[in-house]
Amino acid sequence: MRLAVIIGSTRSGRFGPTVAHWLAQQAAKQFEVDLLDLKAADLPTTLPDTDDETPAQVAVLAPRLAAADAFAVVTPEINCSFPASLKTALDWYYEEWHAKPVAIISYGRESGGCYATAQLRQVFTELQAVTIRNTVALPCYWEQFTADGGWPKASAGYEAQAKLMLDQLVWWAEALQGARTRRPYKH
């Protein structure tokens, strides 16, 4: 099973790569992981008309998304929502998301990104993807660094949350992959 872990923030000084690399380590026990950084992808922010040529950056990322059996989206919460860079990535693609499960890992202040997660669920539903119930929310994540600068502290309990979420993601990925194999998804 192939998992695309998507770093949704492109902001300077972002925390997303720290979370994404940590999650990729957890997920590697169950998935082949492809780490996708939207900052490196550098997708155009202006969407074209339907007749316009696909920009090179969009064409490069498309096969990586299409090859994924599941997605894990790492997102900060900004102004009670998810970042524009992530919305841009969601809007550039359509069929790549269809009938695939999505796990959401959010971080932020006291809410831990729960508002961003709620909004992402709505968008992924429109993209005909399935968000799994369990998430990993990281409230006040900056308090979970160890004395030597590692993240997270063992006492944070994030590993148990990630394991439950990833176990559910594996189940959904296997179920939906089997369904897509037996009967191609029609939209």
N, C-alpha and C positions, 0 to 999 in steps of 0.2 A: 504494500500500500504506500502511495506517495502522498506526502503532506507538504503543502506550500505554506510556510510561515511568512506572513506579510507584515513588515514593519510599516505601520500606517503614518507615522510622523516624519516630516522632512525638516522640522525645525532645528535650528542651531542649538547645541547643548541638550539634545533630546535624550530621553531615558529609554526609548523604545528598543534600540539595539541590545541593551543590557538584558531586558526582559526576553527579547526574541532569542538571543543566544542561550539563555537559561532554559527557555521552553524547548528549543531545538534539542538540547541535551536530554531533557526529559522524554521528548517524543521519539528520539532515535532508538529507544528500546522497543518501539512498536511500529515505526514508520521509516521509510526512506525520506529524509527531510531536504526540501529545497527552500533556502532562505532567500526571500525576495524583499529587497530594500527599496521602497518607493523613492527615496532620495537618489539612489543610484539609477533607478529606472528613468527618472527625469521626464515623466509623461507631460505632454503639452496640456495646458490648462484650458485651452479653447477646443471644444468639440466641433468636428466638421459637419458639413451637410452629408447626406447619405451617399452622394456621388463623388465626394472628394477622396483623394488617395489616402490610404492609411499611413500615418507618420511612422518612420523607421522605429522609434522608441516603442510605439504601441505594437508593431509587428514583432519585435524581439521578445516582448513579455508574453504575448498571446499563447505560444506553444507551451510555455512553462505552466501557465494557468490551466490550459486545456489538459495537460498531462497529470495534473493533481487529482487524486481521488478524494481529497479533503483539504480544507483550509483552516488555518489558525490565524486570526487577525489580532495583531497587537496594536492597541490604540490608546492614546491619551484622551482625557476628557478636557475639551477646551470650550469654555462658555456653555456648559451643559450639553455638549454635542461632541462629535468626532471631527477630526481635522479635514479641511478642504482637500488636502492631498489624497486622502483615502477616498473621499467621495468622487474625486476625479478618476481614480483608478477603477472604482466600481462602475462608473458611467462609461468608460472606454470599452468595457467588455460586456458581453451578454451571455452568449451560449456557454462560455467557459465556466460559468457559475452553476449552470442548470443541473438540478438533481444531484447536488453534492452537499455534504455536510460542512458546516462552519462552526468553529469554536471561537469564542471571543475572549481575549485577555485584555483587560482594561486597567488603567492606572490614573490616579489623580489625587485630589485632596481627600477629604473625609468620605466622599461618595465612592471612591475607588474607581470612578469611571462608569458607574451604573447607568447614568443618563445617556452616555455615548453608546453603551451596550443596547439599551432599549431602542434607540433610534436605528442602530445597525440592524437589529432584528427586522424592523419594518422594511428597510432597503433590501436586505437579502431575500425577504419574502417576495418582493416585487421581481427580483432577479431569479426567482424560482429555485433558490437554494434553501437548505434546511439548517436553521441554527439549532444547535443542541442546547438543552436546558441549562446544564451546569457550565459555569464560567469560572474564570479566576479574576477576581477584583482585587486590586492592590491599593488600598487607601493609605495615604501618607507614606508612600513607598520609600521616601528618603530616610525614614526612621528605621529601616530594615537592613542597613549596611552594617557589616561587622567592623570591628576595631581596625582590621587591616585593609578595609575598603572593599571586601567581598560583598556580594549580594546574592541571595537574601540570607539573613540570619536563620539558622536552623529552627529557632523558636517561632519563626513567622508562620509556619504551617502551610506554606505555599505548595510544597511538594505533594502533600496529600490532596489538596484541591486540584492540582494539575493532573495527578494520576487518575482521579475520578473523571475529570473532564476528558482526558485522553482515552480512557477506557470506553466512555460513551462515544467518542469520536470514531474510534476503531469500529465499534458495533455499527454505527450509522454508515461509515465508509464502506464496510463490507456489504451491508444490506443494499445500499444504493448502487454500488458497483455491480452487484449481482443483478439487480433489477435493470440497470442500463444495458447490461450484456444480454439479458433475456429479451428485452424489448426496448429499443432505442427510445429515449425521452422525446416526446413531441410537445412543442410549445405553441 
